[in-house]
Amino acid sequence: MSDTTKKKIEQNYKMGSRTARAKEVANYLSIGLSTVWHYARIGKLTPIKLSSRVTVFSIDEVNALLDNAMAKVA
């Protein structure tokens, strides 16, 4: 993913902790949307419910997941 997309996500979702919607996480990690929800179901990502129809994920947790995956590859 490009740095521009990452910066856009970070700018759009500046809350107390940086968060992103599932679709943005999927784009950021270059995975499918269903995979994001699968990761949430198995505990790799922690969903944060803002309302009954809005769920976000911590960018810090997403970055940790990405770093962990990259460490396994290297």
PyMOL commands that set and color helices and strands:
alter all, ss='L'
color gray80, all
select helices_A, chain A and resi 3-12+22-29+33-42+59-73
alter helices_A, ss='H'
color red, helices_A
select strands_A, chain A and resi 19-21+47-49+55-58
alter strands_A, ss='S'
color yellow, strands_A
deselect
rebuild
show_as cartoon
